[in-house]
């Protein structure tokens, strides 16, 4: 295998500044280290500034080799990144974790093959960045509805690159980070001869300018003194991992009801201000309150005690009893359950199982999923007391269109109900919090996150975390959050920047594939551009 690697590198076009053909091990090391650096940019480590160097190494690893070899290197680099980044899947099973990594790494393989091709063109840092956007777009669609987790943008919850979200959302943030990394890669190529030139100075200035220009992005300012007091209840759960509900029914429900009663007592004692609304997490009741009088009574008693509308996270059965919905219910202290939002983006193998009848014959854990969930069909704008909140359920915060449509429907603040109990104390909760930070900046909205086991949080419209809980504790708080109704450019234009970058990447790839190989003496100038 090592001999074949060397031969493949020898057949690749000679490129100035590229590793010599005998450096197959250097390429392997570069893609592995690049993947690890990219992982370290994500929470909970959160060294966001390592994302561009990670991208730079991943780019240098495949530059100058043929597409097939680049695909293998890209697959390894993607796996080096995803194995630790998706380690939160392990409570479900190591097999599920490794299968997910194996599938998602295929997208990095395809992208890396494209990167090897477009780096033959002038201006290739731009084309490389566009291909990263395309890779993340594809991951968000395929397979089984997509899995847009750990996009490069989600490593930038609060960084120099974050302001780009207000212009073009997560795709533009990814583009900016990767462009910076690709410029660093080209800078490394130019520095290889160890001669300082004017071009090197320009490349260095460009790599520095990309993050700095983020601070020049115009964003809406404050809109007066309108605000709302939001209470957040985190009730905790009795168990861990797949058994987080414990052995006794209704414990999770009672935990959240008890904490709400405690909040009501604190309000009456003058310890905290009375909230205008209260938010419970996703799955805060493990019993359908529409069908079970006990669950209904527990919730209704807690809501009446606090005296304001409560957004209750519940799993409820469909009218025919054969399916279920993940639902956020507005529970009024006088009228009881009213308007609701049903989760639209369901978690594959968590809330529904593709080909369940077939897979259940080979994987017994499939049956733990229970009834197949049905997706909702309407936006998450829900009237609660003095405001219309934008309800987003857990996994949905990773999907650009779900959050944007809820904001356009009038949702403010954004309320993310989440249940991370299976993944408590893994790297999932901090990763999800970083997504909320990016969404706050993208749409200029305060974001409230209510989680069963943490991390519950309040993120202001600038992306700063103003309050958050620890994990695996019961907690509550009341906070005053601003009500913003203006729209950022990203909110208005939606996916247009992403589509533009997809076209740029496709055009560059097509141009590189159609371009005849240049004469050997001209390759240096044309390919390094």
C-alpha positions in Angstrom: 0.0 0.0 0.0 2.8 2.4 0.8 4.5 1.6 -2.6 1.2 2.4 -4.4 0.9 5.7 -2.6 4.3 6.8 -3.7 3.6 5.8 -7.3 0.3 7.6 -7.3 2.1 10.8 -6.1 4.7 10.4 -8.7 2.0 10.3 -11.5 0.4 13.5 -10.1 1.3 16.8 -11.7 4.4 18.5 -10.3 3.4 21.5 -8.3 5.8 24.1 -6.9 5.8 24.2 -3.1 3.9 20.9 -2.8 5.4 18.1 -0.7 7.9 16.0 -2.7 6.4 12.8 -4.2 8.1 10.7 -1.6 6.2 12.4 1.2 3.2 10.2 1.3 3.6 10.0 5.1 3.7 13.8 5.3 0.4 13.9 3.5 -1.1 11.3 5.8 0.2 13.2 8.9 -1.2 16.5 7.5 -4.7 15.2 7.0 -4.8 13.6 10.4 -3.4 16.6 12.3 -5.7 18.9 10.3 -8.7 16.8 11.3 -7.7 17.0 15.0 -7.1 20.7 14.9 -10.5 21.2 13.4 -12.0 19.1 16.2 -10.2 21.3 18.8 -11.9 24.3 17.3 -15.3 23.0 18.4 -16.8 23.1 21.9 -16.1 22.0 24.6 -12.5 22.7 23.8 -13.5 25.7 21.8 -10.2 26.9 20.3 -12.0 28.5 17.4 -8.8 29.9 15.9 -7.5 26.4 15.2 -10.2 25.9 12.5 -8.2 27.8 9.7 -4.9 26.0 10.4 -6.8 22.7 10.4 -8.4 23.5 7.0 -5.0 24.6 5.7 -3.4 21.2 6.6 -6.3 19.3 5.1 -5.9 21.3 1.9 -2.2 20.9 1.7 -2.6 17.1 2.2 -4.5 16.7 -1.0 -3.1 19.4 -3.2 -0.9 18.1 -6.0 -2.3 14.5 -5.9 -4.8 12.9 -8.2 -8.5 12.9 -7.2 -8.6 9.2 -6.2 -5.7 9.6 -3.8 -7.1 12.8 -2.5 -10.4 11.1 -1.7 -8.7 8.5 0.5 -6.7 11.2 2.3 -9.9 13.3 2.7 -11.7 10.3 4.1 -9.0 9.8 6.7 -8.9 13.5 7.5 -12.7 13.6 7.9 -12.5 10.6 10.2 -9.8 12.2 12.3 -12.1 15.1 12.8 -15.4 13.3 13.2 -14.3 10.4 15.5 -13.8 12.8 18.4 -16.3 15.4 17.3 -19.2 12.9 17.2 -18.1 11.0 20.3 -21.3 12.0 21.9 -23.0 9.3 20.0 -21.3 6.6 22.0 -24.0 6.3 24.7 -26.2 4.8 21.9 -23.4 2.3 21.1 -19.9 2.4 19.7 -21.1 0.7 16.5 -23.6 3.5 15.9 -20.8 6.1 16.5 -18.4 4.5 14.1 -21.0 3.9 11.4 -22.0 7.5 11.6 -18.4 8.6 11.3 -17.9 6.2 8.4 -20.9 7.6 6.4 -20.2 11.2 7.1 -16.5 10.9 6.2 -17.6 10.0 2.7 -18.6 13.6 2.2 -15.1 14.7 3.1 -13.7 12.2 0.6 -15.8 13.6 -2.2 -14.9 17.2 -1.2 -11.2 16.4 -1.0 -11.2 14.9 -4.5 -12.7 18.2 -5.7 -10.2 20.2 -3.8 -7.4 18.3 -5.5 -8.9 19.3 -8.8 -9.7 23.0 -8.2 -6.2 23.7 -6.7 -4.9 23.4 -10.2 -6.6 26.8 -11.0 -5.6 30.3 -10.2 -7.3 31.8 -7.1 -7.9 28.3 -5.7 -8.5 29.4 -2.1 -11.8 30.8 -3.2 -12.8 27.6 -4.9 -11.7 25.4 -2.0 -13.9 27.5 0.4 -16.9 27.1 -2.0 -16.4 23.3 -2.1 -16.5 23.2 1.7 -19.9 25.0 1.6 -21.1 22.4 -0.9 -19.9 19.5 1.3 -21.9 20.9 4.3 -24.9 21.6 2.1 -24.9 17.9 0.9 -24.4 16.6 4.5 -27.5 18.6 5.5 -29.7 16.8 2.9 -28.4 13.2 2.6 -29.0 10.5 3.7 -32.4 10.2 5.5 -32.9 13.9 5.8 -29.4 15.0 6.4 -27.1 15.5 9.4 -25.7 19.0 9.4 -23.9 18.7 12.7 -20.3 19.9 13.2 -20.4 22.3 10.3 -17.3 24.5 10.4 -19.5 27.5 11.2 -20.7 25.8 14.4 -17.1 26.0 15.7 -17.5 29.8 15.7 -20.1 30.4 18.3 -18.4 33.6 19.4 -15.3 34.4 17.4 -13.9 36.9 14.9 -15.8 35.0 12.2 -19.2 35.0 13.9 -20.4 38.4 12.5 -20.5 37.0 9.0 -23.6 35.0 10.1 -25.6 38.2 10.0 -24.7 38.6 6.3 -25.1 35.1 4.9 -25.8 32.7 7.8 -23.8 29.6 8.6 -22.7 29.0 5.0 -21.0 32.3 4.8 -19.3 31.7 8.2 -18.0 28.4 6.9 -16.8 30.1 3.7 -14.9 32.8 5.6 -13.2 30.3 7.9 -12.2 28.0 5.1 -11.1 30.9 2.9 -8.8 32.0 5.7 -7.4 28.4 6.0 -6.9 28.1 2.3 -5.1 31.4 2.1 -2.8 30.0 4.9 -2.3 26.9 2.8 -1.3 29.0 -0.3 1.0 31.1 2.0 2.7 27.9 3.1 3.2 26.9 -0.6 4.7 30.3 -1.4 7.0 30.2 1.7 8.4 26.8 0.7 11.2 28.3 -1.4 12.0 30.5 1.7 11.9 33.7 -0.4 9.9 36.7 0.9 8.0 38.3 -2.0 5.3 40.9 -2.4 2.7 38.1 -3.0 3.5 36.5 0.3 2.8 39.8 2.0 -0.5 40.0 0.2 -1.4 36.5 1.2 -0.6 37.1 4.8 -2.6 40.3 4.8 -5.5 38.5 3.2 -5.5 35.7 5.8 -5.6 38.2 8.6 -8.1 40.5 6.9 -10.8 37.8 6.5 -11.6 37.4 10.2 -11.0 41.1 10.9 -13.5 42.2 8.2 -16.1 40.3 10.1 -16.2 43.2 12.6 -17.2 45.5 9.8 -20.4 43.6 9.1 -23.4 45.9 9.7 -25.9 44.6 12.2 -29.2 46.0 13.6 -28.9 47.9 16.8 -31.1 48.0 19.9 -34.8 48.5 19.3 -35.8 50.4 22.4 -36.6 49.0 25.8 -39.1 46.3 24.9 -38.3 43.1 26.7 -39.9 40.0 28.2 -39.1 38.0 31.4 -38.6 34.4 30.7 -38.4 31.6 33.3 -36.4 28.5 32.4 -36.9 25.2 34.3 -34.3 22.4 34.1 -35.7 19.5 36.0 -33.0 16.8 35.4 -33.7 13.1 34.9 -33.2 10.0 37.1 -31.2 7.8 34.7 -28.3 8.0 32.3 -27.7 7.3 28.6 -30.4 5.3 26.9 -32.1 4.7 30.2 -32.4 8.4 31.2 -36.1 8.0 32.1 -35.3 5.6 34.9 -37.4 2.7 36.0 -40.3 4.7 37.5 -42.8 6.5 35.2 -43.4 10.2 35.5 -40.2 11.1 37.3 -39.1 13.5 34.7 -42.5 15.2 34.6 -42.6 15.5 38.4 -39.0 16.9 38.4 -40.1 19.8 36.1 -43.4 20.3 37.9 -41.6 20.4 41.3 -39.0 22.9 40.1 -41.9 25.1 38.7 -43.6 25.1 42.1 -40.2 26.0 43.6 -40.0 28.9 41.2 -43.5 30.0 42.1 -42.6 30.0 45.8 -39.5 32.1 45.0 -41.6 34.6 43.2 -44.1 34.9 46.1 -41.2 35.3 48.5 -39.8 38.1 46.4 -36.5 36.3 45.6 -37.0 36.5 41.8 -39.2 38.6 39.6 -42.4 36.9 38.2 -41.8 35.8 34.7 -44.1 36.6 31.8 -43.6 33.1 30.4 -41.9 29.9 31.4 -40.2 27.3 29.2 -39.8 23.6 30.0 -37.5 21.5 27.9 -38.3 19.0 25.1 -39.6 15.7 26.6 -40.2 17.4 30.0 -43.2 15.1 30.3 -42.6 11.4 29.5 -46.4 10.8 29.6 -48.9 12.1 27.0 -50.9 14.7 28.9 -53.8 14.6 26.3 -54.4 10.9 27.1 -53.3 10.6 30.8 -55.3 12.5 33.4 -52.5 12.2 36.0 -49.9 13.9 33.7 -52.5 16.6 32.8 -53.1 17.3 36.5 -49.4 17.5 37.4 -48.7 20.0 34.6 -51.9 22.0 35.1 -51.2 22.4 38.8 -47.7 23.7 38.2 -48.8 26.1 35.5 -51.6 27.5 37.7 -49.1 27.9 40.6 -46.7 30.0 38.5 -49.7 31.8 36.9 -48.2 32.4 33.4 -48.2 30.4 30.2 -45.7 27.6 30.1 -44.2 26.0 27.0 -44.3 22.3 27.9 -42.2 19.8 25.9 -44.1 16.5 25.4 -44.2 13.4 23.3 -47.8 12.8 22.3 -49.5 10.1 20.3 -51.2 10.8 17.0 -55.0 10.5 16.9 -54.8 7.0 15.6 -52.4 6.0 18.3 -49.9 4.4 15.9 -47.4 7.3 15.7 -46.1 10.1 17.9 -45.2 13.8 17.7 -42.5 15.7 19.6 -44.5 18.7 20.6 -44.2 22.0 22.4 -47.5 22.9 24.0 -48.5 26.4 25.2 -50.2 25.6 28.5 -52.3 28.5 29.8 -53.0 28.8 33.6 -56.7 29.4 32.9 -57.5 27.6 29.6 -55.0 24.7 29.8 -53.3 23.3 26.7 -53.7 25.3 23.6 -51.5 26.2 20.6 -48.6 23.8 19.9 -45.6 23.2 17.6 -44.7 19.8 16.3 -41.0 19.2 15.5 -40.4 19.3 11.8 -36.8 17.9 11.5 -36.8 14.5 13.2 -33.7 12.7 14.4 -33.0 9.6 12.3 -32.8 6.4 14.4 -33.8 8.5 17.4 -37.3 9.6 16.6 -37.9 7.6 13.5 -36.1 4.6 11.9 -35.8 4.3 8.2 -36.5 0.8 7.0 -37.4 -0.1 10.6 -39.1 -3.5 9.8 -36.0 -4.7 8.0 -33.4 -3.3 10.4 -35.2 -4.6 13.5 -34.5 -8.1 12.3 -30.7 -7.5 12.7 -30.5 -4.7 15.3 -32.6 -5.3 18.4 -31.9 -1.7 19.8 -34.0 -0.4 17.0 -37.1 -1.3 19.0 -36.0 1.1 21.8 -37.1 4.0 19.5 -40.7 3.1 20.1 -43.4 4.5 17.9 -42.3 6.2 14.7 -42.5 10.0 15.0 -44.4 12.2 12.5 -43.0 15.5 11.3 -44.9 18.7 11.9 -45.9 20.9 9.1 -46.1 24.5 10.4 -43.6 27.1 11.6 -42.8 27.5 15.3 -44.4 30.9 16.0 -46.4 30.5 19.2 -48.2 33.2 21.1 -47.4 33.2 24.8 -48.5 36.0 27.0 -47.0 39.3 25.7 -44.8 37.8 23.0 -44.8 35.4 20.0 -41.9 33.0 20.7 -40.1 31.1 17.9 -40.2 27.5 19.0 -37.3 25.3 17.8 -37.0 21.7 18.9 -33.5 20.4 19.8 -32.0 18.9 16.6 -33.7 21.6 14.5 -31.3 24.3 15.6 -28.7 22.8 13.2 -31.0 23.4 10.2 -30.9 26.9 8.6 -34.3 26.9 7.0 -36.1 25.7 10.2 -34.8 28.6 12.3 -35.2 31.2 9.6 -38.8 30.3 8.8 -39.7 30.5 12.5 -38.1 34.0 12.7 -39.8 35.2 9.6 -43.1 34.0 11.1 -42.6 36.4 13.9 -40.9 34.4 16.5 -38.9 36.4 19.0 -37.2 35.4 21.2 -36.1 32.1 19.7 -36.8 29.3 22.2 -34.9 26.0 21.8 -36.4 23.1 23.8 -34.0 20.3 23.9 -33.5 16.9 25.6 -29.8 16.0 25.8 -30.3 13.5 28.6 -28.9 10.6 26.6 -25.8 12.6 25.8 -25.3 14.4 29.1 -21.7 15.2 30.0 -20.6 14.5 26.4 -19.5 17.1 23.8 -23.0 17.4 22.4 -24.6 20.0 24.8 -21.7 22.6 24.3 -21.8 22.0 20.6 -25.5 22.7 20.5 -25.1 25.8 22.6 -22.6 27.2 20.1 -25.2 26.7 17.4 -27.6 28.8 19.4 -24.9 31.5 19.7 -24.6 31.5 15.9 -28.3 31.7 15.4 -28.6 34.6 17.7 -26.2 36.6 15.6 -27.6 35.3 12.3 -31.1 36.6 13.1 -30.4 39.3 15.7 -32.6 37.5 18.2 -32.2 36.4 21.8 -32.1 32.7 22.2 -33.4 30.8 25.2 -32.4 27.1 25.5 -34.2 24.9 28.0 -32.7 21.4 28.5 -33.7 18.5 30.6 -30.2 17.9 31.9 -28.3 21.0 30.6 -27.1 23.1 29.1 -30.0 25.5 29.6 -28.9 29.0 28.6 -29.7 32.5 27.6 -27.8 33.9 24.6 -28.2 37.6 23.8 -28.6 38.9 20.2 -24.9 39.5 20.0 -24.1 35.8 20.6 -22.9 36.2 24.2 -24.0 33.6 26.7 -25.5 35.6 29.6 -26.6 32.7 31.7 -26.2 29.0 31.6 -26.7 26.0 33.9 -24.4 23.1 34.8 -25.3 19.6 33.5 -27.0 16.9 35.5 -28.5 19.3 38.0 -32.0 20.7 38.6 -32.1 24.5 38.1 -34.3 27.4 37.3 -33.9 31.1 36.6 -35.8 34.2 35.4 -34.1 36.5 33.0 -35.1 39.7 31.1 -34.4 39.3 27.4 -34.8 41.9 24.6 -37.4 41.6 22.0 -36.0 42.3 18.5 -38.2 42.4 15.4 -35.8 43.7 12.8 -34.3 41.5 10.1 -30.6 40.9 9.3 -29.5 40.6 5.7 -29.1 36.8 6.4 -32.7 36.6 7.6 -33.9 38.4 4.4 -31.9 36.6 1.8 -32.0 33.1 3.3 -30.2 30.5 1.3 -29.2 32.8 -1.6 -25.5 33.2 -0.4 -25.3 29.4 -0.1 -26.7 28.8 -3.6 -24.3 31.4 -5.0 -21.3 29.6 -3.4 -22.6 26.3 -4.6 -22.6 27.6 -8.1 -19.1 29.1 -7.7 -17.8 25.7 -6.5 -19.5 23.8 -9.2 -18.2 26.2 -11.8 -14.6 26.0 -10.6 -14.8 22.2 -10.6 -16.2 22.1 -14.1 -13.5 24.5 -15.3 -10.7 22.5 -13.8 -12.0 19.2 -15.2 -12.4 20.7 -18.7 -9.0 22.4 -18.7 -6.3 20.6 -20.5 -3.0 20.0 -18.6 -0.7 22.9 -19.1 2.8 22.4 -20.4 5.2 21.4 -17.7 7.1 24.7 -17.7 3.9 26.7 -17.3 2.3 24.6 -14.5 4.0 26.4 -11.6 2.4 29.7 -12.4 -1.0 28.4 -13.5 -1.5 25.9 -10.7 -0.2 27.8 -7.8 -2.3 30.9 -8.5 
